[in-house]
Amino acid sequence: MVEEDIEQLRQDISVALEADDSVEISKILSGVSVAETALLLDSLPPQQRDAIWPLIEPADMGEVLLETQDEVSDAKLMQLEPEQVAAIVENMPDVDDQADIILALPTDKLVKTLQTLNEQTREMLESVLSYPEDTAGGLMNIDHVTVRADVTLDVVLRYLRIRGELPDLTDQLFVTDRHNHYLGALYLADLLTNDPEVEVSRIMRADIDAMHAHMSEAEVAREFEVDDLISAPVVNEEHKLIGRITVDDVVDVIRDEGDHSIMGKAGLSEEEDMFSPVLVTSRRRGIWLGINLLTAFLAAWVIGIFEDILDQVVALAILITIVPSMGGIAGSQTLTIAIRGLALGQLGTSNYRSLIKKEISVGLFNGLIWALVVATLSIIWFGNFSIGLVIAFALIVNLVAGALAGAVIPVILRQLGIDPAIAGGVVLTTVTDVVGIIAFLGLATLVLGR
């Protein structure tokens, strides 16, 4: 749905809400997808969300909760009784999606909801809930099809016809021994294009590796990306097949990572609700505003050290913002590359020094080019060769410092247990501001000081 259609949907819902026309609201909701309903909830104030929620089809409620922002779905789950949550969970076809709903509950409500679920659903959930939600085990669905290696393709085909249907996004059947140890995969394309009398063992893919249940979701996403997977088997410590992961679950992981990266640049969480209460939002943002204020005072204090030279040379006061600004841009570019590399597993101890060397070289190269440009403009503007020399040298220093800081800061923050996507920008700005000011005004004091 394009942006104009979403806006029209919001307007139609708003009109129906104002008229208190539940029939029209239900009609509108029945004509849109689950994802569009979730987007609608995300973009409406809480009072309107509460009015719409009861009119959503019960069979769709779980999927809608999964599609909405975490803070929106968490708030709704807090309003529901354990019996209502259990009914939503039991209407969901995939156990991994059921687990996502259950894990979003506070502990006391989680326990009560599990007790309310029917025995079959509870047993399936327990097999998934035993693994952390950010692992392959937490992502997996236990709904899969297995076959034996010593049977013919004709037997497999007859078994599938008797079964009647396959789980969604099934592109391969998993081959196991009689103790359920994973042996390989039988692709449906191979099943349909080979002689029915051929045994599974002859055409199965033994080189299709299974994912360990404790593999991180980031590693899972990389495996799907590199190998262009649609589904993948998941095994436990004994190499027994316990489930499978499908590409739709991996897309959710990638989307969450993207949201985290974008929101992190502003010091926000990807779970942020656009219409969360004023006090809650103010508290979250106020923390980072306070940190930024402290760093701004630090930069101001550094400037204050050079008050005498600024009083004597007005040109320095005019040009003072250029050096920190250029260093900040250079550093943020490197910071983005480093954070992305860490997130995708492309950056580690083996290639970390190579990245630093490369980024310092880029900073130095760009520093030399732009130092020449800025120095030339400054000399023409103020008719003072010394000022041009000062700002040129300071610019080179700060672009190199920004590149170095951008590469180093994410790794240090991660080692300290701090999210570099959220805190990296604040730390980088402080470094480039302070280094830039000291380099510019410090050299100015030496060259121009009277």
Protein Blocks (a to p, Z undefined) as FASTA:
>chain_A
ZZklmmmmmmmmmmmmmnopaklmmmmmmmpcfklmmmmmmmpcfklmmmmmmmpcfklm
mmmmmmmcfklmmmmmmmpcfklmmmmmmmpmblklmmmmmmmpcfklmmmmmmmpcfkl
mmmmmmmmmpcfkbmklmpcfbdcdddfkbcfklmmmmmmmnopacehiabdcdddfkop
afbdcdfklmmmpcfkbcfklmmcfklccddfklcfklmmmmmmmnopabdcdddfkopa
fbdcdfklmmmmmmmmmmmmmmmmnopafklcfkbcfklmmmmmmmmmmmmmmmmmmmmm
mmmmmmmmmmmmmmlmmmmmmmmmmmmmmmmmmmmmmmmmmmnopacfklmmmmmmmmmm
mmmmmmmmmmmmmmmmmmmmnopaklmmmmmmmmmmmmmmmmmmmmmmmmmmmmnopafk
lmmmmmmmmmmmmmmmmmmmmmmmmmmoZZ
